[in-house]
Amino acid sequence: MDEAPIHHHYDTAYDEDQRLRQGLGRLELARVQEIVRRHVPPAVRVLDVGGATGVHAEWLLDDGHTVHLVDLLPSHVSRADARLGGHERFTATVGDARALPVPDASVDAVLLLGPLYHLTDRADRLAAWREALRVVVPGGVVIAMAINRFTSLFDGLAQSALFDPAFRAIVAQDLATGVHENPTGDPRWFTTAYFHRPEELPAEATEAGLVVRETVGVEGMAHWIKPLASALDDDDDRREVVLDAARVIEAEPTLLGLSSHLITVATRPSGAPTAP
């Protein structure tokens, strides 16, 4: 896999912090927070793999956790350090999800809220899962996020990109193989990625040696209804309605393919070896 387009996208054309703090990105952030909070115990050691510039590390620190951020891009780690480096419970380093610079059984929870997006080879995704298994303590939790197989199709309808033949060609490949490639270079159409079917994510966790607790859809249908972004602004009642619409269908098997993102929560079995 050529990683250059991915690095270019995140270094020059994309700001994860900004995306999650505006529009319907706020729905994704709020739902990720509540899913993580119901599985991660208070005040534990959290490894934030692919943590970018610290958008999740910030609230994890506010929640009382000790956070070590690992990201593949030096520019992300530098920005995270500048943002959070003064915090006594925060550290950050450059590293690869497939070969984490972290000792065995040294953290209580591992978050993979992004690395699996960009590992198009299944062997690489399994390597990332197995590294999470290695570094988490027995009984510890691993929470991994994926982009849904049907995301580009739904987004193309919502944003009218599907009327462009070039985008339709991209979507056709996504649906057939899960491998998303953007030969146009248009930053609106994302970068090289892998889009999971709902059943694939927990299957990978199981094959890596983890025990799956649950797989849920993050945003539900709301992500595709762009006018709902206004409901996330200043009206707490309307915001709660949108969030609850995602919650009530999060585990419904027939609707998992509707969410833009999926999350699988798994644990390392007690007594499991550091590498299967």
C-alpha positions in Angstrom: 0.0 0.0 0.0 1.3 3.4 -0.9 1.1 5.5 2.3 2.1 8.8 0.6 -1.5 9.9 -0.3 -2.6 9.2 3.2 0.2 11.3 4.7 -0.4 14.1 2.3 -4.2 14.1 3.0 -3.7 14.5 6.8 -0.7 16.8 6.6 -2.2 19.3 4.1 -5.9 18.8 3.4 -7.6 17.6 6.5 -8.1 18.7 10.1 -9.6 16.0 12.4 -10.1 18.5 15.3 -12.1 20.8 13.1 -14.2 18.1 11.6 -15.3 16.7 15.0 -16.1 20.1 16.4 -18.5 21.4 13.7 -21.6 20.2 11.8 -22.5 16.5 12.2 -18.9 15.7 13.2 -20.1 16.7 16.7 -22.5 13.7 16.6 -19.7 11.4 15.9 -17.6 12.8 18.7 -20.4 12.7 21.2 -21.3 9.1 20.4 -17.6 8.0 20.5 -17.3 9.6 23.9 -20.4 7.8 25.3 -19.4 4.4 23.9 -15.8 4.7 25.3 -17.1 5.9 28.7 -19.4 3.0 29.2 -16.5 0.5 28.6 -13.4 2.2 30.0 -13.2 2.2 33.8 -12.3 5.5 35.6 -8.8 6.9 35.9 -6.9 4.2 33.9 -4.0 4.1 31.5 -5.3 4.7 28.0 -3.3 4.2 24.8 -4.7 6.4 22.0 -3.4 4.8 18.8 -3.7 7.1 15.8 -4.6 9.9 18.2 -3.8 12.6 15.6 -3.4 16.0 17.3 -5.2 15.0 20.5 -8.9 15.6 19.9 -9.7 12.5 21.9 -6.8 12.6 24.3 -8.0 16.0 25.5 -11.4 14.8 26.8 -9.8 11.5 28.1 -7.5 13.6 30.2 -10.4 15.7 31.4 -12.1 12.4 32.4 -9.1 11.6 34.7 -7.2 9.1 32.6 -3.5 8.9 31.9 -3.1 9.0 28.1 -0.2 8.0 25.9 -0.8 9.1 22.3 0.8 7.3 19.3 0.5 8.6 15.8 2.2 7.7 12.5 2.7 11.4 11.5 5.4 13.4 13.3 3.4 16.6 12.5 0.4 15.2 14.5 2.6 14.3 17.4 4.2 17.7 17.5 0.8 19.4 17.5 -0.5 17.1 20.2 2.6 17.8 22.3 2.1 21.6 21.8 -1.5 21.3 22.8 -1.4 18.8 25.7 2.3 18.3 26.6 2.1 20.4 29.7 -0.3 17.9 31.3 1.4 15.6 33.7 -0.7 12.6 32.6 0.0 13.0 28.9 2.8 11.7 26.7 3.0 11.3 22.9 5.3 9.5 20.5 5.5 8.7 16.8 4.6 5.1 16.1 2.8 2.6 13.9 -0.3 0.7 15.0 1.2 -2.5 13.5 4.4 -2.3 15.7 3.6 -0.2 18.8 6.5 1.3 20.8 4.8 0.2 24.0 5.7 -2.6 26.4 3.6 -5.7 26.8 0.5 -5.5 29.1 1.3 -1.9 30.1 -2.1 -0.2 29.5 -5.6 -0.7 30.7 -7.4 0.3 27.5 -6.4 0.7 23.8 -8.3 3.0 21.4 -7.9 2.4 17.7 -10.1 5.3 16.6 -8.6 5.6 13.1 -5.7 3.3 12.3 -7.9 0.6 10.8 -9.3 3.1 8.3 -6.0 3.2 6.4 -4.8 -0.4 6.5 -6.2 -1.8 3.3 -4.5 -5.3 3.7 -6.3 -7.6 6.1 -2.9 -8.8 7.4 -2.0 -5.3 8.5 -5.3 -4.8 10.2 -4.9 -8.1 12.1 -1.4 -6.9 13.1 -2.8 -3.8 14.6 -5.4 -5.8 16.5 -2.7 -8.2 17.8 -0.5 -5.3 18.9 -3.5 -3.9 20.9 -3.9 -7.4 22.4 -0.2 -7.4 23.3 0.0 -4.1 25.1 -3.3 -4.2 27.0 -3.5 -6.0 30.4 -5.5 -9.2 30.7 -9.1 -8.1 31.1 -8.3 -4.8 29.5 -10.4 -3.3 26.8 -9.7 -2.6 23.1 -12.0 -0.2 21.3 -11.7 0.0 17.5 -13.5 2.1 15.0 -14.0 1.5 11.3 -15.6 3.2 8.3 -18.7 1.4 7.0 -18.6 -0.2 3.6 -21.5 1.8 2.4 -20.3 5.2 3.6 -19.2 6.6 0.2 -22.5 5.6 -1.4 -24.6 7.3 1.2 -22.3 10.3 1.4 -22.4 10.6 -2.4 -26.2 10.9 -2.2 -26.2 13.3 0.7 -23.6 15.6 -0.9 -24.7 15.1 -4.6 -21.2 13.7 -5.5 -22.8 10.6 -6.8 -23.9 12.5 -9.9 -20.2 12.7 -10.9 -19.1 9.7 -12.9 -15.6 9.8 -11.4 -17.1 9.5 -7.9 -19.5 6.7 -9.0 -16.4 4.7 -10.1 -14.8 5.2 -6.7 -18.0 4.0 -5.0 -18.3 1.0 -7.3 -14.8 -0.2 -6.1 -15.7 0.6 -2.5 -18.7 -1.6 -2.6 -17.0 -4.4 -4.4 -13.7 -4.6 -2.5 -13.8 -2.2 0.5 -10.7 -0.6 -0.8 -11.3 3.1 -1.2 -8.9 4.9 -3.6 -9.2 8.5 -4.8 -7.2 8.9 -8.0 -8.6 12.4 -8.5 -6.9 13.8 -5.5 -10.0 15.8 -4.6 -9.8 16.1 -0.8 -13.6 16.0 -0.4 -13.4 12.4 -1.6 -11.1 11.2 1.2 -7.9 9.3 0.7 -6.8 5.6 0.5 -8.8 3.6 3.1 -10.5 0.4 3.9 -14.3 0.4 4.4 -15.5 -2.6 6.6 -18.6 -4.6 6.3 -20.3 -4.6 9.8 -19.5 -8.3 10.3 -15.8 -7.9 9.4 -14.7 -5.7 12.3 -15.7 -8.2 15.1 -14.4 -11.1 13.0 -11.0 -9.4 12.9 -10.9 -8.9 16.7 -11.8 -12.5 17.3 -9.2 -13.8 14.9 -6.6 -11.7 16.7 -7.4 -13.4 20.0 -9.7 -10.9 21.6 -13.2 -11.5 23.1 -15.8 -9.3 21.5 -18.2 -7.5 23.8 -20.2 -5.6 21.2 -20.3 -4.0 17.8 -22.3 -0.9 17.3 -23.2 1.8 14.8 -22.0 5.2 15.8 -24.1 7.8 14.2 -27.1 5.9 12.8 -29.1 7.6 10.1 -28.6 11.1 11.3 -25.2 11.5 9.7 -26.8 11.5 6.3 -29.4 14.2 7.1 -27.3 17.3 6.8 -30.0 19.8 8.2 -29.8 17.9 11.5 -26.5 19.7 12.2 -28.4 22.7 13.4 -30.0 20.5 16.1 -26.6 20.0 17.7 -26.0 23.7 18.2 -27.5 25.3 21.2 -30.7 23.3 21.9 -30.0 20.5 24.4 -33.4 18.9 23.9 -33.0 18.6 20.2 -29.4 17.5 20.5 -30.6 14.7 22.8 -33.2 13.6 20.3 -30.6 13.2 17.6 -28.2 11.3 19.9 -31.0 9.0 21.1 -32.0 8.2 17.5 -28.5 6.8 17.1 -28.5 5.0 20.4 -31.7 3.1 19.9 -30.6 1.4 16.7 -26.8 1.1 17.5 -26.9 -2.7 18.0 -29.7 -3.5 15.5 -28.1 -6.0 13.1 -30.3 -5.0 10.1 -29.2 -1.3 10.5 -25.5 -1.5 11.3 -24.7 -0.8 7.6 -26.5 2.6 7.9 -24.0 4.3 10.2 -21.0 6.0 8.8 -18.8 4.5 11.4 -18.7 1.2 13.4 -17.1 0.4 16.7 -16.2 -3.0 18.1 -15.4 -3.3 21.8 -13.3 -6.3 22.8 -11.2 -7.5 25.7 -8.0 -9.4 26.2 -8.9 -12.7 27.9 -7.4 -13.3 31.3 -4.4 -15.5 31.0 -4.0 -14.8 27.3 -0.5 -14.8 25.9 0.9 -11.5 24.7 0.8 -12.7 21.1 -1.5 -15.4 19.7 
